[in-house]
Amino acid sequence: QVNLVESGGGLVQAGGSLRLSCTASARFFSTSHVLWHRQAPGKQRELVAAITEGGDTNYYVDSVKGRFTISRDNALKRVYLQMDDLETEDTAVYYCHCRPYWGQGTQVTVSS
């Protein structure tokens, strides 16, 4: 069983920042694409950002471009999501995904 553990969520005011971390228990994590998804109440889960195993190619959904940055430290088996200039619309549970495994999610709440 592979565990993905997210951390770093919390409550922040609009305009603030948070950094999410996803740490894996398995070595294959360092040679796999990793994705961050989020799910807001009453909405479908959506892909927010993705990073290749080497970290040289990233993807961002349009709504977070210029505000979120995905990065990774393969030695630590960890992927980060730096979230700046947060908006109330970013409120959601954020999930780390490394196929076929999912983390348990971490809540991000942005207040106005």
N, CA, C and O atoms as CSV, one atom per row, in Angstrom:
chain,resi,resn,atom,element,x,y,z
A,1,GLN,N,N,0.840,-1.185,0.000
A,1,GLN,CA,C,0.000,0.000,0.000
A,1,GLN,C,C,0.886,1.250,0.000
A,1,GLN,O,O,1.821,1.365,0.792
A,2,VAL,N,N,0.574,2.175,-0.896
A,2,VAL,CA,C,1.310,3.428,-0.973
A,2,VAL,C,C,0.498,4.500,-0.274
A,2,VAL,O,O,-0.705,4.626,-0.506
A,3,ASN,N,N,1.140,5.258,0.565
A,3,ASN,CA,C,0.473,6.364,1.233
A,3,ASN,C,C,0.928,7.694,0.658
A,3,ASN,O,O,2.118,7.935,0.455
A,4,LEU,N,N,-0.057,8.554,0.399
A,4,LEU,CA,C,0.219,9.937,0.033
A,4,LEU,C,C,-0.360,10.798,1.140
A,4,LEU,O,O,-1.551,10.703,1.436
A,5,VAL,N,N,0.447,11.620,1.745
A,5,VAL,CA,C,-0.004,12.419,2.873
A,5,VAL,C,C,0.149,13.894,2.540
A,5,VAL,O,O,1.250,14.393,2.308
A,6,GLU,N,N,-0.998,14.578,2.524
A,6,GLU,CA,C,-0.983,16.020,2.284
A,6,GLU,C,C,-0.925,16.772,3.607
A,6,GLU,O,O,-1.404,16.293,4.635
A,7,SER,N,N,-0.340,17.937,3.560
A,7,SER,CA,C,-0.318,18.814,4.726
A,7,SER,C,C,-0.215,20.252,4.240
A,7,SER,O,O,0.076,20.511,3.073
A,8,GLY,N,N,-0.461,21.184,5.161
A,8,GLY,CA,C,-0.286,22.587,4.836
A,8,GLY,C,C,-1.572,23.368,4.624
A,8,GLY,O,O,-1.536,24.586,4.450
A,9,GLY,N,N,-2.701,22.683,4.638
A,9,GLY,CA,C,-3.955,23.388,4.470
A,9,GLY,C,C,-4.294,24.218,5.704
A,9,GLY,O,O,-3.627,24.128,6.734
A,10,GLY,N,N,-5.336,25.019,5.579
A,10,GLY,CA,C,-5.749,25.835,6.711
A,10,GLY,C,C,-6.669,26.954,6.278
A,10,GLY,O,O,-7.211,26.957,5.173
A,11,LEU,N,N,-6.828,27.900,7.179
A,11,LEU,CA,C,-7.686,29.065,6.952
A,11,LEU,C,C,-6.796,30.275,6.713
A,11,LEU,O,O,-5.872,30.544,7.481
A,12,VAL,N,N,-7.085,30.996,5.645
A,12,VAL,CA,C,-6.298,32.164,5.295
A,12,VAL,C,C,-7.217,33.222,4.707
A,12,VAL,O,O,-8.251,32.901,4.122
A,13,GLN,N,N,-6.843,34.468,4.864
A,13,GLN,CA,C,-7.632,35.541,4.266
A,13,GLN,C,C,-7.311,35.674,2.787
A,13,GLN,O,O,-6.227,35.301,2.337
A,14,ALA,N,N,-8.242,36.197,2.058
A,14,ALA,CA,C,-8.020,36.441,0.636
A,14,ALA,C,C,-6.783,37.311,0.449
A,14,ALA,O,O,-6.561,38.280,1.177
A,15,GLY,N,N,-5.984,36.937,-0.547
A,15,GLY,CA,C,-4.718,37.615,-0.783
A,15,GLY,C,C,-3.542,36.961,-0.094
A,15,GLY,O,O,-2.389,37.291,-0.373
A,16,GLY,N,N,-3.825,36.037,0.804
A,16,GLY,CA,C,-2.773,35.354,1.544
A,16,GLY,C,C,-2.186,34.182,0.780
A,16,GLY,O,O,-2.514,33.946,-0.383
A,17,SER,N,N,-1.313,33.455,1.459
A,17,SER,CA,C,-0.600,32.342,0.831
A,17,SER,C,C,-0.630,31.105,1.726
A,17,SER,O,O,-0.723,31.198,2.950
A,18,LEU,N,N,-0.550,29.970,1.088
A,18,LEU,CA,C,-0.370,28.696,1.764
A,18,LEU,C,C,0.542,27.840,0.897
A,18,LEU,O,O,0.602,28.019,-0.320
A,19,ARG,N,N,1.250,26.911,1.528
A,19,ARG,CA,C,2.027,25.940,0.768
A,19,ARG,C,C,1.604,24.547,1.199
A,19,ARG,O,O,1.746,24.160,2.359
A,20,LEU,N,N,1.084,23.809,0.237
A,20,LEU,CA,C,0.695,22.428,0.483
A,20,LEU,C,C,1.869,21.513,0.166
A,20,LEU,O,O,2.671,21.784,-0.728
A,21,SER,N,N,1.949,20.430,0.918
A,21,SER,CA,C,2.961,19.405,0.672
A,21,SER,C,C,2.277,18.056,0.509
A,21,SER,O,O,1.254,17.776,1.133
A,22,CYS,N,N,2.859,17.243,-0.332
A,22,CYS,CA,C,2.401,15.866,-0.507
A,22,CYS,C,C,3.632,14.983,-0.389
A,22,CYS,O,O,4.571,15.101,-1.176
A,23,THR,N,N,3.619,14.105,0.592
A,23,THR,CA,C,4.752,13.224,0.830
A,23,THR,C,C,4.317,11.784,0.611
A,23,THR,O,O,3.277,11.346,1.103
A,24,ALA,N,N,5.142,11.055,-0.142
A,24,ALA,CA,C,4.795,9.674,-0.483
A,24,ALA,C,C,5.658,8.691,0.286
A,24,ALA,O,O,6.765,9.001,0.727
A,25,SER,N,N,5.106,7.492,0.430
A,25,SER,CA,C,5.833,6.441,1.139
A,25,SER,C,C,6.585,5.525,0.203
A,25,SER,O,O,7.343,4.667,0.653
A,26,ALA,N,N,6.385,5.694,-1.109
A,26,ALA,CA,C,6.952,4.748,-2.063
A,26,ALA,C,C,7.986,5.394,-2.962
A,26,ALA,O,O,7.884,6.570,-3.311
A,27,ARG,N,N,8.980,4.608,-3.328
A,27,ARG,CA,C,10.082,5.116,-4.136
A,27,ARG,C,C,9.639,5.513,-5.538
A,27,ARG,O,O,10.224,6.416,-6.136
A,28,PHE,N,N,8.588,4.833,-6.084
A,28,PHE,CA,C,8.174,5.100,-7.456
A,28,PHE,C,C,7.670,6.531,-7.619
A,28,PHE,O,O,7.619,7.052,-8.734
A,29,PHE,N,N,7.302,7.161,-6.516
A,29,PHE,CA,C,6.793,8.532,-6.540
A,29,PHE,C,C,7.767,9.458,-7.245
A,29,PHE,O,O,7.359,10.376,-7.956
A,30,SER,N,N,9.060,9.215,-7.045
A,30,SER,CA,C,10.085,10.098,-7.600
A,30,SER,C,C,10.225,9.961,-9.106
A,30,SER,O,O,10.879,10.791,-9.738
A,31,THR,N,N,9.628,8.939,-9.692
A,31,THR,CA,C,9.708,8.743,-11.140
A,31,THR,C,C,8.320,8.800,-11.777
A,31,THR,O,O,8.093,8.239,-12.848
A,32,SER,N,N,7.405,9.479,-11.110
A,32,SER,CA,C,6.025,9.544,-11.598
A,32,SER,C,C,5.548,10.988,-11.685
A,32,SER,O,O,6.003,11.871,-10.957
A,33,HIS,N,N,4.612,11.187,-12.608
A,33,HIS,CA,C,3.914,12.471,-12.629
A,33,HIS,C,C,3.080,12.582,-11.338
A,33,HIS,O,O,2.576,11.580,-10.830
A,34,VAL,N,N,2.947,13.771,-10.833
A,34,VAL,CA,C,2.131,14.003,-9.650
A,34,VAL,C,C,1.182,15.159,-9.941
A,34,VAL,O,O,1.555,16.145,-10.577
A,35,LEU,N,N,-0.031,15.018,-9.470
A,35,LEU,CA,C,-1.071,16.004,-9.748
A,35,LEU,C,C,-1.706,16.484,-8.442
A,35,LEU,O,O,-1.797,15.739,-7.467
A,36,TRP,N,N,-2.137,17.729,-8.447
A,36,TRP,CA,C,-2.976,18.264,-7.378
A,36,TRP,C,C,-4.371,18.504,-7.964
A,36,TRP,O,O,-4.521,19.144,-9.005
A,37,HIS,N,N,-5.370,17.986,-7.285
A,37,HIS,CA,C,-6.754,18.221,-7.631
A,37,HIS,C,C,-7.415,18.957,-6.463
A,37,HIS,O,O,-6.869,19.005,-5.361
A,38,ARG,N,N,-8.566,19.514,-6.711
A,38,ARG,CA,C,-9.340,20.108,-5.615
A,38,ARG,C,C,-10.829,19.867,-5.866
A,38,ARG,O,O,-11.282,19.700,-6.999
A,39,GLN,N,N,-11.559,19.858,-4.760
A,39,GLN,CA,C,-13.002,19.702,-4.841
A,39,GLN,C,C,-13.659,20.660,-3.872
A,39,GLN,O,O,-13.487,20.563,-2.657
A,40,ALA,N,N,-14.412,21.582,-4.432
A,40,ALA,CA,C,-15.163,22.536,-3.627
A,40,ALA,C,C,-16.541,21.950,-3.337
A,40,ALA,O,O,-17.000,21.080,-4.078
A,41,PRO,N,N,-17.215,22.404,-2.278
A,41,PRO,CA,C,-18.540,21.889,-1.942
A,41,PRO,C,C,-19.506,22.032,-3.108
A,41,PRO,O,O,-19.648,23.110,-3.685
A,42,GLY,N,N,-20.164,20.938,-3.443
A,42,GLY,CA,C,-21.157,20.965,-4.500
A,42,GLY,C,C,-20.591,20.978,-5.905
A,42,GLY,O,O,-21.341,21.112,-6.872
A,43,LYS,N,N,-19.275,20.841,-6.036
A,43,LYS,CA,C,-18.656,20.875,-7.355
A,43,LYS,C,C,-17.869,19.597,-7.616
A,43,LYS,O,O,-17.520,18.856,-6.696
A,44,GLN,N,N,-17.602,19.363,-8.887
A,44,GLN,CA,C,-16.799,18.211,-9.255
A,44,GLN,C,C,-15.326,18.466,-8.932
A,44,GLN,O,O,-14.859,19.604,-8.873
A,45,ARG,N,N,-14.622,17.360,-8.726
A,45,ARG,CA,C,-13.188,17.472,-8.503
A,45,ARG,C,C,-12.531,17.956,-9.792
A,45,ARG,O,O,-12.879,17.497,-10.880
A,46,GLU,N,N,-11.589,18.876,-9.671
A,46,GLU,CA,C,-10.920,19.395,-10.855
A,46,GLU,C,C,-9.397,19.320,-10.676
A,46,GLU,O,O,-8.865,19.421,-9.571
A,47,LEU,N,N,-8.732,19.141,-11.810
A,47,LEU,CA,C,-7.275,19.151,-11.822
A,47,LEU,C,C,-6.794,20.590,-11.710
A,47,LEU,O,O,-7.239,21.460,-12.459
A,48,VAL,N,N,-5.895,20.835,-10.785
A,48,VAL,CA,C,-5.382,22.179,-10.546
A,48,VAL,C,C,-3.989,22.348,-11.139
A,48,VAL,O,O,-3.711,23.337,-11.817
A,49,ALA,N,N,-3.121,21.384,-10.883
A,49,ALA,CA,C,-1.737,21.503,-11.337
A,49,ALA,C,C,-1.127,20.116,-11.450
A,49,ALA,O,O,-1.571,19.168,-10.801
A,50,ALA,N,N,-0.107,20.014,-12.283
A,50,ALA,CA,C,0.578,18.733,-12.468
A,50,ALA,C,C,2.044,18.997,-12.740
A,50,ALA,O,O,2.427,20.056,-13.235
A,51,ILE,N,N,2.859,18.001,-12.401
A,51,ILE,CA,C,4.297,18.130,-12.613
A,51,ILE,C,C,4.843,16.789,-13.077
A,51,ILE,O,O,4.452,15.737,-12.571
A,52,THR,N,N,5.753,16.838,-14.046
A,52,THR,CA,C,6.378,15.620,-14.529
A,52,THR,C,C,7.427,15.124,-13.532
A,52,THR,O,O,7.773,15.818,-12.576
A,53,GLU,N,N,7.922,13.910,-13.776
A,53,GLU,CA,C,8.844,13.313,-12.810
A,53,GLU,C,C,10.120,14.128,-12.653
A,53,GLU,O,O,10.704,14.174,-11.571
A,54,GLY,N,N,10.549,14.766,-13.726
A,54,GLY,CA,C,11.752,15.577,-13.652
A,54,GLY,C,C,11.489,17.009,-13.242
A,54,GLY,O,O,12.425,17.767,-12.990
A,55,GLY,N,N,10.238,17.381,-13.174
A,55,GLY,CA,C,9.880,18.738,-12.775
A,55,GLY,C,C,10.054,19.766,-13.861
A,55,GLY,O,O,9.957,20.963,-13.591
A,56,ASP,N,N,10.312,19.335,-15.094
A,56,ASP,CA,C,10.608,20.297,-16.146
A,56,ASP,C,C,9.373,20.734,-16.922
A,56,ASP,O,O,9.433,21.702,-17.680
A,57,THR,N,N,8.278,20.050,-16.748
A,57,THR,CA,C,7.042,20.426,-17.448
A,57,THR,C,C,5.908,20.459,-16.444
A,57,THR,O,O,5.671,19.486,-15.728
A,58,ASN,N,N,5.212,21.576,-16.394
A,58,ASN,CA,C,4.118,21.727,-15.449
A,58,ASN,C,C,2.838,22.105,-16.174
A,58,ASN,O,O,2.861,22.619,-17.292
A,59,TYR,N,N,1.728,21.838,-15.512
A,59,TYR,CA,C,0.416,22.224,-16.021
A,59,TYR,C,C,-0.319,22.965,-14.916
A,59,TYR,O,O,-0.197,22.629,-13.738
A,60,TYR,N,N,-1.084,23.976,-15.310
A,60,TYR,CA,C,-1.957,24.686,-14.374
A,60,TYR,C,C,-3.301,24.944,-15.039
A,60,TYR,O,O,-3.365,25.284,-16.220
A,61,VAL,N,N,-4.355,24.782,-14.283
A,61,VAL,CA,C,-5.661,25.201,-14.769
A,61,VAL,C,C,-5.657,26.727,-14.876
A,61,VAL,O,O,-4.979,27.407,-14.106
A,62,ASP,N,N,-6.408,27.250,-15.822
A,62,ASP,CA,C,-6.341,28.693,-16.104
A,62,ASP,C,C,-6.600,29.547,-14.870
A,62,ASP,O,O,-5.989,30.603,-14.705
A,63,SER,N,N,-7.493,29.101,-14.013
A,63,SER,CA,C,-7.904,29.935,-12.879
A,63,SER,C,C,-6.796,30.144,-11.846
A,63,SER,O,O,-6.910,31.033,-11.002
A,64,VAL,N,N,-5.724,29.344,-11.894
A,64,VAL,CA,C,-4.659,29.509,-10.902
A,64,VAL,C,C,-3.338,29.944,-11.521
A,64,VAL,O,O,-2.361,30.165,-10.806
A,65,LYS,N,N,-3.302,30.068,-12.830
A,65,LYS,CA,C,-2.054,30.466,-13.492
A,65,LYS,C,C,-1.580,31.823,-12.968
A,65,LYS,O,O,-2.360,32.766,-12.834
A,66,GLY,N,N,-0.289,31.891,-12.679
A,66,GLY,CA,C,0.288,33.112,-12.151
A,66,GLY,C,C,0.170,33.248,-10.642
A,66,GLY,O,O,0.777,34.140,-10.049
A,67,ARG,N,N,-0.608,32.368,-10.016
A,67,ARG,CA,C,-0.793,32.443,-8.561
A,67,ARG,C,C,-0.259,31.187,-7.857
A,67,ARG,O,O,0.251,31.278,-6.740
A,68,PHE,N,N,-0.368,30.044,-8.486
A,68,PHE,CA,C,0.062,28.772,-7.897
A,68,PHE,C,C,1.327,28.289,-8.597
A,68,PHE,O,O,1.516,28.503,-9.794
A,69,THR,N,N,2.187,27.634,-7.826
A,69,THR,CA,C,3.409,27.049,-8.369
A,69,THR,C,C,3.583,25.643,-7.815
A,69,THR,O,O,3.581,25.432,-6.602
A,70,ILE,N,N,3.733,24.686,-8.725
A,70,ILE,CA,C,3.973,23.311,-8.316
A,70,ILE,C,C,5.462,23.019,-8.453
A,70,ILE,O,O,6.108,23.452,-9.408
A,71,SER,N,N,5.995,22.281,-7.491
A,71,SER,CA,C,7.414,21.925,-7.534
A,71,SER,C,C,7.594,20.599,-6.805
A,71,SER,O,O,6.671,20.099,-6.163
A,72,ARG,N,N,8.786,20.043,-6.912
A,72,ARG,CA,C,9.004,18.760,-6.263
A,72,ARG,C,C,10.435,18.618,-5.793
A,72,ARG,O,O,11.356,19.242,-6.319
A,73,ASP,N,N,10.593,17.765,-4.770
A,73,ASP,CA,C,11.907,17.383,-4.259
A,73,ASP,C,C,11.917,15.855,-4.251
A,73,ASP,O,O,11.389,15.224,-3.335
A,74,ASN,N,N,12.519,15.280,-5.270
A,74,ASN,CA,C,12.452,13.820,-5.406
A,74,ASN,C,C,13.239,13.105,-4.309
A,74,ASN,O,O,12.898,11.981,-3.940
A,75,ALA,N,N,14.265,13.728,-3.795
A,75,ALA,CA,C,15.024,13.098,-2.714
A,75,ALA,C,C,14.148,12.901,-1.479
A,75,ALA,O,O,14.309,11.925,-0.746
A,76,LEU,N,N,13.222,13.832,-1.253
A,76,LEU,CA,C,12.311,13.737,-0.111
A,76,LEU,C,C,11.006,13.051,-0.463
A,76,LEU,O,O,10.161,12.834,0.405
A,77,LYS,N,N,10.835,12.705,-1.747
A,77,LYS,CA,C,9.563,12.130,-2.229
A,77,LYS,C,C,8.421,13.072,-1.865
A,77,LYS,O,O,7.430,12.669,-1.257
A,78,ARG,N,N,8.581,14.323,-2.248
A,78,ARG,CA,C,7.621,15.336,-1.852
A,78,ARG,C,C,7.327,16.264,-3.028
A,78,ARG,O,O,8.213,16.619,-3.805
A,79,VAL,N,N,6.071,16.638,-3.132
A,79,VAL,CA,C,5.623,17.627,-4.116
A,79,VAL,C,C,4.932,18.752,-3.362
A,79,VAL,O,O,4.206,18.519,-2.396
A,80,TYR,N,N,5.168,19.967,-3.817
A,80,TYR,CA,C,4.619,21.142,-3.167
A,80,TYR,C,C,3.640,21.864,-4.099
A,80,TYR,O,O,3.748,21.783,-5.322
A,81,LEU,N,N,2.706,22.555,-3.502
A,81,LEU,CA,C,1.845,23.483,-4.236
A,81,LEU,C,C,1.863,24.800,-3.470
A,81,LEU,O,O,1.203,24.951,-2.442
A,82,GLN,N,N,2.632,25.747,-3.994
A,82,GLN,CA,C,2.667,27.079,-3.410
A,82,GLN,C,C,1.505,27.869,-3.966
A,82,GLN,O,O,1.369,28.026,-5.180
A,83,MET,N,N,0.670,28.367,-3.075
A,83,MET,CA,C,-0.541,29.080,-3.484
A,83,MET,C,C,-0.466,30.508,-2.950
A,83,MET,O,O,-0.497,30.735,-1.740
A,84,ASP,N,N,-0.370,31.451,-3.858
A,84,ASP,CA,C,-0.279,32.867,-3.504
A,84,ASP,C,C,-1.505,33.608,-3.994
A,84,ASP,O,O,-2.234,33.127,-4.862
A,85,ASP,N,N,-1.722,34.776,-3.432
A,85,ASP,CA,C,-2.846,35.615,-3.832
A,85,ASP,C,C,-4.145,34.802,-3.855
A,85,ASP,O,O,-4.898,34.826,-4.829
A,86,LEU,N,N,-4.378,34.101,-2.780
A,86,LEU,CA,C,-5.533,33.209,-2.708
A,86,LEU,C,C,-6.843,33.986,-2.790
A,86,LEU,O,O,-6.962,35.115,-2.313
A,87,GLU,N,N,-7.813,33.337,-3.410
A,87,GLU,CA,C,-9.147,33.910,-3.594
A,87,GLU,C,C,-10.160,33.013,-2.899
A,87,GLU,O,O,-9.898,31.833,-2.664
A,88,THR,N,N,-11.312,33.573,-2.574
A,88,THR,CA,C,-12.342,32.763,-1.900
A,88,THR,C,C,-12.743,31.568,-2.763
A,88,THR,O,O,-13.137,30.524,-2.244
A,89,GLU,N,N,-12.639,31.728,-4.083
A,89,GLU,CA,C,-12.985,30.623,-4.985
A,89,GLU,C,C,-11.995,29.463,-4.914
A,89,GLU,O,O,-12.261,28.390,-5.457
A,90,ASP,N,N,-10.868,29.666,-4.258
A,90,ASP,CA,C,-9.894,28.578,-4.089
A,90,ASP,C,C,-10.250,27.665,-2.924
A,90,ASP,O,O,-9.595,26.643,-2.719
A,91,THR,N,N,-11.273,28.017,-2.165
A,91,THR,CA,C,-11.695,27.184,-1.048
A,91,THR,C,C,-12.129,25.812,-1.546
A,91,THR,O,O,-13.015,25.693,-2.392
A,92,ALA,N,N,-11.487,24.778,-1.004
A,92,ALA,CA,C,-11.750,23.411,-1.453
A,92,ALA,C,C,-10.918,22.448,-0.611
A,92,ALA,O,O,-10.055,22.853,0.168
A,93,VAL,N,N,-11.203,21.177,-0.793
A,93,VAL,CA,C,-10.293,20.147,-0.296
A,93,VAL,C,C,-9.315,19.842,-1.428
A,93,VAL,O,O,-9.723,19.588,-2.561
A,94,TYR,N,N,-8.044,19.867,-1.116
A,94,TYR,CA,C,-6.994,19.654,-2.109
A,94,TYR,C,C,-6.413,18.257,-1.937
A,94,TYR,O,O,-6.071,17.834,-0.833
A,95,TYR,N,N,-6.313,17.556,-3.057
A,95,TYR,CA,C,-5.863,16.164,-3.053
A,95,TYR,C,C,-4.608,16.004,-3.905
A,95,TYR,O,O,-4.487,16.575,-4.989
A,96,CYS,N,N,-3.701,15.226,-3.390
A,96,CYS,CA,C,-2.521,14.811,-4.136
A,96,CYS,C,C,-2.841,13.494,-4.839
A,96,CYS,O,O,-3.483,12.615,-4.265
A,97,HIS,N,N,-2.393,13.368,-6.071
A,97,HIS,CA,C,-2.708,12.195,-6.876
A,97,HIS,C,C,-1.470,11.749,-7.630
A,97,HIS,O,O,-0.879,12.508,-8.398
A,98,CYS,N,N,-1.094,10.511,-7.397
A,98,CYS,CA,C,0.001,9.876,-8.126
A,98,CYS,C,C,-0.544,8.520,-8.546
A,98,CYS,O,O,-0.602,7.587,-7.745
A,99,ARG,N,N,-0.936,8.423,-9.790
A,99,ARG,CA,C,-1.718,7.274,-10.263
A,99,ARG,C,C,-1.115,5.943,-9.819
A,99,ARG,O,O,0.087,5.729,-9.982
A,100,PRO,N,N,-1.939,5.034,-9.253
A,100,PRO,CA,C,-3.390,5.175,-9.058
A,100,PRO,C,C,-3.786,5.643,-7.664
A,100,PRO,O,O,-4.929,5.453,-7.247
A,101,TYR,N,N,-2.866,6.242,-6.952
A,101,TYR,CA,C,-3.088,6.534,-5.534
A,101,TYR,C,C,-3.523,7.992,-5.302
A,101,TYR,O,O,-3.143,8.911,-6.027
A,102,TRP,N,N,-4.343,8.148,-4.248
A,102,TRP,CA,C,-4.817,9.466,-3.826
A,102,TRP,C,C,-4.486,9.676,-2.356
A,102,TRP,O,O,-4.475,8.732,-1.567
A,103,GLY,N,N,-4.217,10.927,-2.000
A,103,GLY,CA,C,-4.118,11.263,-0.594
A,103,GLY,C,C,-5.497,11.461,0.012
A,103,GLY,O,O,-6.518,11.358,-0.668
A,104,GLN,N,N,-5.500,11.747,1.300
A,104,GLN,CA,C,-6.766,11.892,2.009
A,104,GLN,C,C,-7.350,13.287,1.876
A,104,GLN,O,O,-8.513,13.510,2.210
A,105,GLY,N,N,-6.561,14.213,1.397
A,105,GLY,CA,C,-7.032,15.577,1.193
A,105,GLY,C,C,-6.692,16.495,2.352
A,105,GLY,O,O,-6.575,16.056,3.496
A,106,THR,N,N,-6.535,17.775,2.044
A,106,THR,CA,C,-6.297,18.786,3.062
A,106,THR,C,C,-7.184,19.986,2.740
A,106,THR,O,O,-7.255,20.427,1.593
A,107,GLN,N,N,-7.847,20.499,3.746
A,107,GLN,CA,C,-8.819,21.576,3.554
A,107,GLN,C,C,-8.118,22.919,3.446
A,107,GLN,O,O,-7.264,23.263,4.264
A,108,VAL,N,N,-8.494,23.663,2.431
A,108,VAL,CA,C,-8.048,25.052,2.276
A,108,VAL,C,C,-9.291,25.930,2.293
A,108,VAL,O,O,-10.203,25.746,1.487
A,109,THR,N,N,-9.319,26.875,3.209
A,109,THR,CA,C,-10.442,27.792,3.316
A,109,THR,C,C,-9.913,29.215,3.226
A,109,THR,O,O,-9.052,29.630,4.001
A,110,VAL,N,N,-10.450,29.949,2.263
A,110,VAL,CA,C,-10.035,31.329,2.051
A,110,VAL,C,C,-11.207,32.235,2.408
A,110,VAL,O,O,-12.277,32.137,1.808
A,111,SER,N,N,-11.009,33.101,3.368
A,111,SER,CA,C,-12.072,33.997,3.811
A,111,SER,C,C,-11.919,35.368,3.152
A,111,SER,O,O,-10.821,35.787,2.786
A,112,SER,N,N,-13.046,36.044,3.014
A,112,SER,CA,C,-13.033,37.364,2.362
A,112,SER,C,C,-12.717,38.467,3.355
A,112,SER,O,O,-12.665,39.638,2.979
